[in-house]
Structure formats: structure tokens, C-alpha cells
Amino acid sequence: MHEFSIIQGIVDIVLATAREKEVNHISLVEVEVGRASGVIREAMEFAWEAARKDTLLSQAGLKILEIPLVVRCITCGRQYEPAEVYDICPGCGEVNPEIITGKELRVVAIET
């Protein structure tokens, strides 16, 4: 489950930022996760519980903002929100997507 390594990376980023800013309390970490990022929300939440123990984040919550999958059909230019990346375009019936949003995975806020 790669969510454990992702969460460990998030914890490392937040702790480094807290040291840099001389912060001694974190109450919430907010992350954006795209629907096509391959990350499972429940696995991230489970990994968070384990990774934050015995750190400055031991009392911090994790807020996950899901970013929708939006693609643009390269063939006809239509922009749409498919259930899966390679669903057919509702405009022309082709499968030729360019991902606009949905692959994000980033820390967007740290609340103290």
C-alpha cells in the first residue's frame, strides 16, 4: 500500500515546515487528492493515524479535499468529467483524453 509512503512524505513536509517556521502545534493538515491520483482515501486516513504518533502532529487532523477528474478530448476539444480516465468522450465517442485535473496530490494548508 503506497499510501503509507505518501503519508510519511506529507508528515516529513509538515514537520520540516513547522521547524522552519518555529511552530510548536499543528491542529490540521489539508491535502488535495485527485480522483485519478491512484490514492485511496481510507488508506491515507489509516496511514495518517499511524504516522502522526509521537510527533508534533499527534493531535492533528487530516482533511482530504478530493479534486474531480476533468479531461479534455484531444480529438474534439470537449471538456468533461468521466468516471474513469479512458471513458469515451460524450462529444465524439473517441477515447483520446488529456487530463486537466484529477492527478493532484499536495499539501495545501497547515493550521496551527
C-alpha positions as CSV (number, residue, x, y, z in Angstrom):
1,M,0.0,0.0,0.0
2,H,1.8,3.1,-1.2
3,E,-0.4,5.4,0.9
4,F,1.9,4.8,3.9
5,S,4.9,6.2,2.0
6,I,2.8,9.1,0.7
7,I,1.6,10.0,4.2
8,Q,5.1,9.7,5.6
9,G,6.2,12.2,2.9
10,I,3.4,14.5,4.0
11,V,4.4,14.2,7.6
12,D,8.0,15.0,6.7
13,I,7.0,18.1,4.7
14,V,4.7,19.4,7.5
15,L,7.4,18.7,10.3
16,A,10.1,20.4,8.2
17,T,7.8,23.4,7.6
18,A,6.9,23.6,11.3
19,R,10.6,23.6,12.3
20,E,11.4,26.3,9.7
21,K,8.5,28.5,10.9
22,E,9.2,27.6,14.6
23,V,5.7,26.3,15.1
24,N,5.1,24.0,18.1
25,H,1.5,23.0,17.5
26,I,-0.3,21.7,14.4
27,S,-4.1,21.2,14.5
28,L,-4.9,20.3,10.9
29,V,-3.2,19.3,7.7
30,E,-5.2,19.8,4.5
31,V,-4.3,17.9,1.3
32,E,-5.7,17.8,-2.2
33,V,-6.0,14.4,-3.8
34,G,-7.1,14.0,-7.4
35,R,-9.5,11.2,-8.3
36,A,-7.0,9.9,-10.8
37,S,-4.0,10.0,-8.5
38,G,-4.3,6.3,-7.6
39,V,-4.5,7.1,-3.9
40,I,-7.2,5.5,-1.7
41,R,-8.7,8.0,0.8
42,E,-9.4,5.4,3.5
43,A,-5.8,4.0,3.3
44,M,-4.5,7.6,3.6
45,E,-6.6,8.1,6.7
46,F,-5.4,4.8,8.3
47,A,-1.8,5.6,7.5
48,W,-2.2,9.1,9.0
49,E,-3.2,7.6,12.3
50,A,0.0,5.6,12.4
51,A,2.4,8.1,11.0
52,R,1.5,11.1,13.3
53,K,2.0,9.2,16.5
54,D,4.8,10.5,18.8
55,T,5.3,13.6,16.6
56,L,4.2,17.3,16.6
57,L,1.2,16.0,14.6
58,S,-0.1,13.6,17.2
59,Q,-3.3,15.7,17.8
60,A,-3.6,17.0,14.2
61,G,-6.4,16.1,11.9
62,L,-6.1,15.3,8.2
63,K,-8.6,17.0,5.8
64,I,-8.6,15.4,2.3
65,L,-10.1,17.5,-0.5
66,E,-11.0,15.4,-3.5
67,I,-10.2,17.0,-6.8
68,P,-12.5,15.8,-9.6
69,L,-11.3,14.2,-12.7
70,V,-11.7,16.6,-15.6
71,V,-10.4,15.7,-19.1
72,R,-10.4,17.4,-22.5
73,C,-10.9,15.3,-25.6
74,I,-7.9,15.9,-27.9
75,T,-10.0,14.8,-30.9
76,C,-12.9,17.2,-30.5
77,G,-11.9,19.6,-27.7
78,R,-14.8,18.8,-25.4
79,Q,-14.1,19.1,-21.7
80,Y,-15.9,16.6,-19.4
81,E,-15.8,14.7,-16.1
82,P,-15.6,10.9,-16.9
83,A,-16.0,8.2,-14.2
84,E,-12.6,6.8,-15.4
85,V,-9.8,8.4,-17.4
86,Y,-10.3,6.3,-20.5
87,D,-14.1,6.5,-20.8
88,I,-15.3,7.6,-24.2
89,C,-15.9,11.2,-25.0
90,P,-19.6,12.1,-24.9
91,G,-19.0,14.6,-27.7
92,C,-17.3,12.4,-30.4
93,G,-17.2,8.9,-29.0
94,E,-13.4,8.7,-29.1
95,V,-11.0,7.8,-26.3
96,N,-8.3,10.5,-26.5
97,P,-8.2,12.3,-23.2
98,E,-5.9,15.0,-21.9
99,I,-6.1,15.2,-18.1
100,I,-6.9,18.7,-16.9
101,T,-7.4,18.0,-13.2
102,G,-7.5,14.8,-11.1
103,K,-3.9,13.8,-10.6
104,E,-3.1,16.2,-7.8
105,L,-1.5,15.2,-4.6
106,R,-0.3,18.1,-2.5
107,V,-0.3,19.7,0.9
108,V,-2.4,22.9,0.6
109,A,-2.7,24.1,4.2
110,I,-1.2,23.6,7.6
111,E,-3.3,25.0,10.5
112,T,-1.7,25.8,13.8
